[in-house]
């Protein structure tokens, strides 16, 4: 499947079962794959596929913030509107403006760019979030005067950030923004990280040990499949279009099998001007290529604790930490993560939305033992982590004063101001491993449940099926304590340090696989 075909909206009966009256929704955190895009590199030009596609009308309407020298003391920023065209190589390496299949000069996409189709689909995804969480569940407010209850984040990849923009605008279109007393509308805060700190996708470029692990599992997949009947079938389909220096289709051919899949999926999502020959869309061939691709990219999460820890452990540790802090009225993690001033806005984050990638979604599900499919995540797929609280629990007490772990030095005050500094942490459990919790701390998690939905369908985590680890009568509602304990087992203590460790150790589990989800 290339483009996600969303299921029909939940019926009233389905909604009552999914959100039972005995539970109150407390926190929603959503990871969303970007929308439809162009291939990340040009392939199969010998099959008639043009390298540059004319599906990015945003290229005609680029805007940049520029610093202006205004002598009257007015706001020193202006907007520069400009139109982008791409330049490429012509014969003899002479520069030439890139064109689309019909000679288009404008609207031409760069490699891996979010297209107009992708913008539309991610906007519609945001509208579906609004229908569910605003209109039907009344969990989120219909209008906003700030986004201080939201955690918005994206990877540094433009298509992920732009998809987040589109989905947020679908969730809260400008007509729902309420101006403040000065007539100004809310400006959403979107968090990004430097590449070396990024955990919102499997960061093999900045984690040497994870890169070694991923190469080992990819090689294992190549050894299993390169001489198989299934690969021979793919060679009959695509072999005549492979380049002379890599004439056979293989997991590690050039282009790689996953690269062939990337181009097939991108072409299927767009118009007839950018189509491959019909044999590329053979149903059996596509099923084989996705099955092998999922094994190459995601089997490591299912079988290796270290793979899970370095690939997705940091992200899932953040997600669980946010859940745990949400149960404690004394932590106010909004002040910590969003650097809000004390007493400003909501004490807790209520809704999170992160723009990320296919490898993120399948990676987190596989790390939880809940990716039971050979199908690649379609464009605009999403995983929703929902935390609930038993309705009959006593209401939480009002937040107390927030103590700081340590006073900042004069240098930190100079750099970070009077707010929380880099060493500030909320009090409470946070990322404290389950094995180190006191009985009282573990008891504070009672009455809370976690449910994971992938593309609007609940998934069940193996360890949550154990009696006592789920809501009676529904194994998809995992107790927060059990969910945290499962994730704790592969949450890194120091991700950057652990990325530099074990570089001379074996990369595949020696004996039995270390199965995920327990």
C-alpha positions, 0 to 999 in steps of 0.5 A: 500500500502506498497511500493510506486509505483511512478507515471510515469514522468510528460509529457511535457504538465503536466510539463507546467501546474504544473510549469506555465511560469508566476511563478518562482520556488524559494524554494523546501523543501521535507520531505521524509519517509525512505525506506523499513525496518524490523519490529520495533519488532519481532512478530508472530514467532508462525506463522513461521515468523523469528525474524531476516531478512538477508536483510542488506548487509551493516552490512558486510561493517561497517565503523567507524572513530577512533582517531589515535595517529600519531607521524608525525602530520598527520591527526589523524583520521583513518577508522576502517572497521568492520562486525556487527553480532547480538547477541540474547537469546538462551535457558536459556538466554544464548547468541547466534548469531542471524541468518536468516531464512536459518541460515545466520550469516551475512547481518542480520538486527536489528529491524527497520533497513533500508534494501537493498530494502529500500536503493535502493528505496530511491536512486531511489527517489533521482534520480527522484528528479534529473530528475525533479529539475535538468534535466527538470526544471533546478532549481538545478545545474547539478554539485555541489562544495558545499552544502551551498544552501541546508538544509539537516536534519534527525531525529536521527533514523538510517533508516531515516539518511541512507535514506537521504544519499541514496536520496542525492547520487541519487540527486547528485552522486559522479560523479557530485561533483566538487573538489575545488582548493585543490582537495577536494570534497564537504562534505555535512552538515547534521543537526540532533537534540538531542531527546529533541529538535526533531520536525521532528516527533511527539515527544510524548517521550519529550512532555508530553502534546502531549503524553496525547493528543495522548493517548486520541485520541488512546483510542477514536479510541479503544472505537469506533472500538474494538467491531465493525464488522470490528474488528471482521473480523480482528479477524477471520483473525488474531485471532488464531495467537495472544498471549495467554495473548492478544487473541483478535485483538484490537486497544490496543491489544498486539501487537497493531493493528498498530503493526500488520500493521507494520509487514504486511507491512514490510513482503510485502516489502521483500522476500518469506523467511519472509512472514506471512500466506496468511490470513494476506494479505487479501485485505479487512483486510488490508483496515480495518487495515489502515483505523483504523490506520489512525484514531488512529494516525492522526485524532488528527491533523485534529480535535485539534489545540493543537494536531497540534501545539505540534505534527507538529506546530514546523516543519511547522513553520520552513518550513514557516519561511524559505519561508518567509526569502527567500522572503527577500534579507536582511536576508540570512537565510543560515548564520543563519541555517547552521552557514556559515560565512558572504559573503560565498555561497548563501544568501538563502537556495534553496533546503531542504531534510529531512529524516523522517517518515510516522507519519511526512508526514501524520501529516503535511498533516493532520495538513493542512487539506490535508490528505483525505485518509485512506491509510497509507503512503507507504515507500519512500513517500514524501511531497514537499513544493514548493514556487514560485514567480511571474515572472513579479515582480521586481528583488530583491535587493542585500542582505545588510549587516546582522546585529546581534540582539545582541553582543555575550558575551565573554562566547558565543564567546568562545563557538561559535567563531566569527560567529553567536551565539545561540541568533542570528536571521535574521532580517525580518518577520521570525516567526512573526505571521500574526496578528502582521505583519505591512501592509508593512510586509504583503505586502512583501509576495505578489506575492509568492505562495506555492504548496504542492505535496504528492507523486508527486500529488498536494494537496489542502488546504481547506483555500486556496480555498477561493477567493483571497487565491490562484492563479487564476484558480488553488486552489493548488497554495496557496498565501504565505500570506494565507499559512502562516496565516493557519500555524501561527494558530498552530505554537508554541511560545515556544514548550518546555514550551507548552509541559509542560502546560495544563497537567490537562486540557481535552484532546479532543475538548469539543464541535465542532472539530477544523478543520485543514486547515483554 
